[in-house]
Amino acid sequence: QVQLVESGGGLVPPGGSLRLSCAASGAVLDINAMGWFRQAPGKDRELVAGITRSDSTYYAESVKGRFTISRASAKNTVHLQMNSLKPEDTAVYYCAATRNYLRTKMVDYDYWGQGTQVTVSS
């Protein structure tokens, strides 16, 4: 089993920045890729960024150039640096991990964090 704990959410004005972190513990050697999903009220949960053990990355079109995912392997931690935030980025952000290839669908992920709220508002 793998446990994921997110931190770093909060309230930020439009144009601001936040950094989310996800700390993994347990059977971390089973993890091949990790991702950050988000879910806004009334919308489906979507993958915004992912990273593999070999540091290949994926970004949703809506966040390219604004969000950066990175991995601190020694600490089993993944970060999501979010810059130039927009009101439409408001959502609960979830960290997820998979034993498989980096994919975009929820069903492909084996482990989930509890979620952290990000609110972009003036």
N, C-alpha and C positions, 0 to 999 in steps of 0.2 A: 504493500500500500504506500501511497504517496500523499503527503499532506501539503497543501498550498495555503499560504497566508499572505493576503494583500495588505498594502498600506499606501498612504499618500494621497487619498482622495480629498475633496473639499470643494469650497466655493471660490471661484476665481472670476474676475471680470473678463469680458471679451478682449482678446488680444493677449491675455496672460498665459502663464505657463504652469504646469504641474508635472511632477515626476511620481509615477506609480512604481511600486516595488512588489515583487512576489518572491517569497522565500519558500523553497521546497525542502521537505525533509522526508525521511523514510527511505523507500526503495528508489532513490534518485537515479541509480544506474540504469533503471528500466526506461527512463525518459529519453525519447529521441527528439522531441520538439515541444516547444511551449508557445502559447499564444495568449494574446489579450483579446477578449471578446467584449462587446458592450451591448446593452439592451436598454433602449429608451421606452418610456410608457407607450403601450399599444403597438410596439414594433417587435420584430423578430430579433433574436440575439445574433449578432454578426461578428465575424472575425475582423479586427482592425489591423493587427500586426502579429507576426509569428516569427520564430527563430528556431533553427535546428541546432543540434549538438555541434555541427561543423560551421555554425554561424551564417548559414544561408538565411535570408530574410524574405518576408512577404509583407506587403502593405496594401490595405484597401485603397482604392483610388481617392476616396474622400479624405484620406489623411496623409497621402504622399507629400513629402516636402515639409510636413509640419510635425509628424510624430517620428520618433526613433526608438527602436527596440534594441536592447543590448543585453548581454549575458555576462555575469560574473561567475564563471564556472567554479572557481575555488570556493565560492560562498553559496553555490546552488541557488543563485538569485537572478531573476530577470527584471529588467527595468523598462519602463515605457516613459520616455521623455515627450511631453506634449507641449508644443509651442503654438503660438498664434491661435489659441483656442477660440472656438465659435459657439454661439448658443446651441447650435445643432449637435455639438459634441456632448451635450448633457445626457448622461446615462449612468446606469450602474455598470461598472467595469469589472469583468471577471478574468482571473488568471486561470489558464487551463493547461494541462499537460497530456501528451499522448505517447504511447509506445510505438506508434506507427510514423509514417511520413507526415510532413507538414501538410495539413489539409485545412480546408476552410469551413467544414461543417461541424456543428456541435457534436453530432453523433460519433465523429471520429476521435473524440477526446475522452480519455479515461478518468481523468481527475480534475476536480474543480475547486477553486477557492470560494469563499463566502461572498465575495463581491465588495466593491467600494464605490461610494457615490461620488460622481464628478458633476458639479453644477457650474455652468458658465452663464453668468448673469451680472448685469450692472445693478 
